[in-house]
Every structure is written in C-alpha cells, then in structure tokens.
Amino acid sequence: MRLKTYRVATMPEAMVLIKRDLGDDALILNTKKVKTGGLFGWFQKERLEVTAAVQTAEESAPPPPVAKTQPAEVPATSEAKSPDTDVLMEELKSLKRLMMHEGPEDRLPENLRPMRRLLEKQGVEQAVQTELLSKLLQAENDAPVEAFHTELVRFIEQHQQAVHNDSPSIACFIGPTGVGKTTTIAKVAAEQLLEHKRTVGLITADTYRIAAVAQLKTYGEILDVPVEVVESREQLAGALEALKACDVILIDTAGRNYQQAEYVQDLQKLLPETQHIHTTLVLSLTAKYEDMVQIIGNFDALSIDELLLTKKDETASAGVILNLLHRYRIPLRRIATGQNVPDDLVAATPSLIADYIAEELRHA
C-alpha cells in the first residue's frame, strides 16, 4: 500500500494532487486541520492535512504459482507481506465499495442509512457523500443525527472560504434571469442603511427590462437613496463619479442566460477595465447544480468575488451548497430566504447551512 500526506489550503486542491499522484483508485484515510509556519508560535497559518492511500500493483496482483518441490528441497522465499496490510486493504476496499454504492445498502450501518438517503435526495455529489459518511463510520456515537450535524459543520468550516465582514464600497451583482438580483440588492441596501448606518447609492444597468429600472427606482424612493441608470461603460463611470460621496454603491445588471458565453462578454464590456469592482454572482437554490457549474465556468474571464444564493424559501434542498463549497474557492456570505425587504437575507454560517441540510432528519 502506498500512503501519501498532503498539506493544502482546501479539499479540492488536495483532490487534484491525490488524483495526479495516486490515481482514481486512491482512498482518503484522514483529514485534519494543522498549524504551519510562523515564528516562535506566532503568525501560523491553518492548513488542511490529508492522508490518502492506494493499493500497489504488487498487492493487487494474484500470487505467483508455487512450483512443486522435492521433499528435501526448500524453495527460496521473499519477505512475507504482513497480514495486517491485507486486512487494512480489504477494509479500505469494502469502504470504497460501500461509499461508491458497489454493493448492497446493508453494508452501511442501519443508523447511518437515513443520512445517505438524505444526501442523495438533496443532490450532494458522491465525493462529498463519501467524505461525510466515512467520518461518521469512524466515529462511535449514539446520536447519529447530532453527529451528522456536527460533521456537516466541520465540513463547511473546512471548505468555506473566508469572507469580508464589511460590504465593499462598490459591488456589482450579476446572475441569470429570475434569481431575484434586484430584490436582493434592495435587501443589501437596507442592511447597509439600517444596520451599518452607511449612505448608499444604487445603479442599474438592466435597461433590457423597463420593469427592472422601475423596480429599483421604487426601492430607491422607499429607502431615500439616489438611483442612476446606465447603458454603457462610459455612463457607468459617470454614475460612479456622481455617487462617489456614498459609502456604498450597489450595481444591478441585466439578468441574462449566462450559460451562453457571449452574454458574459457583454458584461465585461460594461465593467471598467482599470477599476476593480467587487462582483457578487447571484444564483438560485432552485436551479440545477449542473447549470450552476456551467454558469460559474463561463465567468472564468470575469473574477467572481462572492456567491449569494437566493430562493431558499422555495426549496427544501440545500445540498447544492455543499457541492459549491467543495468545488469552488469562492466565498459564500449570504443566503436570501424570501421576498421581504430587508428581513429575508441571512449570513451563510456553517451552523445555519448544516441546519438547512439536517432539518428533515431532526423532524423525522
């Protein structure tokens, strides 16, 4: 058996290295957080230590045939392989078959089967299921639902990228049609005004829909904040100049089919080349995970600083959040839970996300 340990920033980074070094058959044996670097115990960085293993060709090959010998002959023997190695590899194979569903469901302890069914129902990727359930298999706990919630929190803390507590001075909200960007911007504006006592200016570039401009202007009147309407990069620069006295400027953009790359290019033409604007990608929790992946992939040329997920009130499933945290190094700071302004906007804490996912089990 070949073992290798990695110290990385995130689990996706470890998966790339493990696949490169050990191949697709490798198994993750252990993960833990460690402190590295620093000077005399100061300024240490937290890293993720991941240990993986793969069976070597010699271990997987059938034993060579043993030649018949005369009674007086003693055949030459090589050093025998430790029986402990065979036992360990068989346990690892069984665990892999279990987690990859290559066997009957009764391989998984009965008290953990509801967790697997829940993760499958919520569309959680197989790699994430494996990591979560393998941890539960290693732990002896008489309260599996609570242990499951604890493991969800640990997983989220491990994969969620650090986010800024304060909103940036200029933020642009992008995303496909129907995700609720304009309403979300109104919630963020109200949050900044009421909770943080900051002055706010609004800009809309969504001139494709007359209703969108009217909607943002209505919010502007209710909140008593200025609203600028722009159609080009030059007009956007002028609007930013006009609102420069505001503590926070929030920019609404047109909802487009961002599965098509040409719309991303249109958005690039709008945003200034020399000034970084904090970009928040707004996606709906009711969307297919595969569509989210394609949209995020199309934004490779346009830096995404943050994710914001909406419409939690319209779905009982939150498993896609685990997939996004596992796959991407994009901070997730907020989740929109309804249409009410400004109330239905919450911080995406590990505990809250775990509550969303484990809620069905807790009320079963």
N, C-alpha and C positions, 0 to 999 in steps of 0.2 A: 504494500500500500504506500502511495506517495502522498505525503502531507505537505501543505504549504500554508503559511500565515501571512496575511496582508494587513497593513495599516493604511487606511484610506479615509477620505472625508465623508463619503456616502456609500450606501449599499450598491447603487447602480455602478459606481466606479469599481467596486470590488468584483461585481459580476462580470464586467468586461475583462478584468485581469485573470479571474479564475477560468473563464472560458478560453482565453488565449493560452494560458499556461497548462491547464489540466484537461481541457476539452469539455464536451457537453455532458459527459457521464459523471462529472465531479459532483460531490455532495458537500454541502456546508455543514460542518460539525458544530461550530460555535461562533457566536458573535458577542462582543462586549465593548464597552467604551473604555478608553485608556487616555491618560495624560502623557503628552510627549513634549520634548524640547524644553525651553525655558532656561533660566539661570538661577541656581540655588533655590529651586522650587517656585520661582516667580515666572509669570508670563507663559505658563504652559498652555498648549493647545489641546483640545479634546479631539481624539481621533477614534475611528471605529476599527477594532481588530477582528478580522475574520479568518477563521481557520477552515480550510477545505481539504478534501481528500479524494483520491481516485485510485481505483484498483489498477495495478500494473499488469502488463501483458503476461508476465510470468505467473501471476496469481490467477489470472482468468483462464489461462491455457490448461487443457486437460493434462493429467500427469503422464509422463512418457511410459511406454510399455516396459515392464520389468523382464529382463532376459532370464531364462531358466539357467540355473547353475547346478553344478555337481555338488554333492553334499559337502565335500571338503573345501569348496570354493567360497570365498567371502567377497561379494561384489563391492566395488567402490561406491561409496555413498557421499553425497554432498550434504551440507549442513541442512538439517531438517527445518522446515518452516514452522514457526511457533503456532500451536493450535489456537492461541489467543487471537492471532491475526485472522485465522479462518472464521472464528466466532464473530469478531468485530466486523469483518467484511460482510458476513451473512446478515448481521443485524442492519448494517448500512443498506444492503440491497433490499431487505424487507421494508425498511423505512422509505426508500425511494419508490418501491412498488406501491406502497401504501399511499404516499403523497401524490404519485402520478396516476393513481386510480388504475393500476395494473393488477388488480386483484379484487376479491370480494370486499364489500364495505365492512364486514365484521372484523377485518384486520385492525380497524380503528376502534379504540375503546368506546363502549356504548355511550359514556357520558360526554364524549367529545364529538359524536356524530352530528348533533344539532348545530355545532359551531361550523362544521364543514358545509352542511346544507345551507346555513345562513350565508356564508361567504360565497358559495356558488350562486345562490339566489340573487345576491347583490352584485354579481358580475366581477368579483375580485379575481385578478389574474392568478394562474396556477403558482407562479413563483412566490407571490405574496402569501397565498394559502399555505404553501409548504413552510415558509419561514415562521408563520404564526403558529401553525399546528405542531410543528416539530418542537417548538419551545414548550407548548402545553404538554406534549408527550414526555418531555424530560422532567417536568415538574409534577410532584405528587401533591394534589390539592383536593380537598373535599368539597370545595365550592368552585366548580369549573366555570360557571358564568362570571363570577368575580375575577377569577384568574384570567379568563378570556379578555375581560375589560382591561385588566392591568397590562396584559400583553399588547393589546391594541394601543394603549397609551405609550408604552415603551417603543413600539414600532413607529408610531407617529413622531415621537420626540427624536428618534434616531434619524428619520428621513426628512423631517420638515426643515427647510432652510430658514435661517434667521431672517427676520423681517424688521423693518424700522417701525418703532412705536409711533413716531410722528409722521403725518402725511407730508409728502414732498410739496414744495412751493408751487410747482407746475405739474399736473398729472393729466395724461390723456387716456381715455377709456375707449378700448376697441373691442370688437367682437362681432359674431354673426347676427343675423336678424332674429328678433324675437327673444333675446336673452334678458331684456329689461335694463339696458345700459342707462337710458335717460332717467328712469326712476331711481336707479342705483346712485347716479350722480347727485340727484336731489337729496338722497339719504346722506351721502358723504358730506354734501354742502351743509345740511342741517346739523350734522355731527360736529363739523368744524366750528360753526357759528355758536351752537348752544353749549357744547361740552368744552370746547377748547378756546372759545371767545376770540376766534380769528375772523378777520374780514375775508370775504370770498367773492371771487368773480367767476362768471360762467361764460364759456364759449361753445357755440355749436357749429359744427361743420356738416351736420346732417341736413343738407338742403335738398336731398332726394325726396324727403317726405315733409310736406308742409306741416303736417300734424306734429312732427318731431320738434320743429322750431317753435311752434305754438306751445307745445307742452313744456319745453324748457323755459320759455318766456313766462309762462304761468307760474312755474316754480320760482322763477326769479322774483316775480311780483310778490308771491306769498312770503318768501324769505327776505325780501327787500334787498336784493343783491343785483348788480349790473349784469346784463347779458349781451354778448357780442355775437353776431352771425358772420361767418366767413365761408368763402368758397375756394380759396387758393392759399398757397404758402405765403404770398405777399400780404394777403389780407390777414392771415393768422399772425404774422409778425406785427402788423399794425394793431391788432386786437390785444396782443400781449403787451405792447407798449402802452396802450390805453388803460390797461388794468394793472400796471406794474405796482401801483400803490397797495394792491390787495395782498394779504398774507398768503392766500392760497388761490390758485387759478385751476379750474377743472374744465377739461375739454371733452365735449361729446362728439363722436364721429358717426358716420353713417353705418348702419348695420348692413353688411354685405355677405355674400356667400364666400367666405374665406377658405373654402375648400378649393377655390379657383385662385391660382397664384396671381392673376392679373389684378385682382382687387387689392391684394397686398401691395402690389407695385403702385397702385393709385394712392394708397395711404402713405407710402413712402414719399410720394411727390408732395404731399400736403405738409408733412412734418419738416421742421428746419434741419438743415444738414450740420450747422455749426453749434447748435444749442441742444443739449440733452434734455429731453422731456421724459419724465417718469411714465412708463407705459404699463397700464393695467389691462390684461386680457380678461374679458368677462365671458364666462361660459355657463351654460345652464346644466344643472344636475339631472335634468330630464333628457339630455342629449345622449346619443350612443358614445361609448368610450372610443370606439374606432374613429368616429367623426372628430372627436376632440383631438386625438393623436394626429390626424391629418391636418387639422387647422393649426395646431401648435407647430407642426413640421413646416408648414408654409410660412410661418413667421420667423424662420431661421435668420433671414436677412434683416429683420427688424427686432432689435433687442426687446424682450419681454421682461419687465422688472418684477411683475407681480401677477398672480392669478386672483380672480374674485369669482366665486361660484354663486349662482342665483337659483331661485325656484326650489329651495329645499322644502317648501310647503307643498309642492306639487308632486313629490315622490317620497316613498318610504325607504328608498335605497340611497345609501351613501358610500357604497363600496368603491365607486369610481375614485373617491378621494384618496384611498389607499394606493390605487394604481398610479394616480398622478404624482403623488409624493414619492413613490418608489421609482418611477421612471424619469422624472424631471427634477432638475435643480432650480426650480422656480418657486419663490416664496408664496405661500397662501396665507393671507392675513385676515380676510373677511369672508363671511357667507351671508347671503341675503335669504331671509326666511319668509318673505311675504311682500305685499304691496304697500304696507303702511309706511308713511314717511313721517318722522325719521326712525321709527322704532325697529323695523324689521331688518336690522343689519347687525350681525354679531361677530365677535372675534373668533377666529378659527383656532381655538385652543385644542391641544391633544385630548383633553378630557371631554370636551364637547363633541368632537368628531367621534371618539370612542362611544359616547352615549348614543349618537345617531345610529351607529352600526349595531351595537349590542342591545338596543332598546327592545327589539322584538323578543329576544331571549329573556330579558328581565320581566316581561309582561306575559310570558307564556304560561 
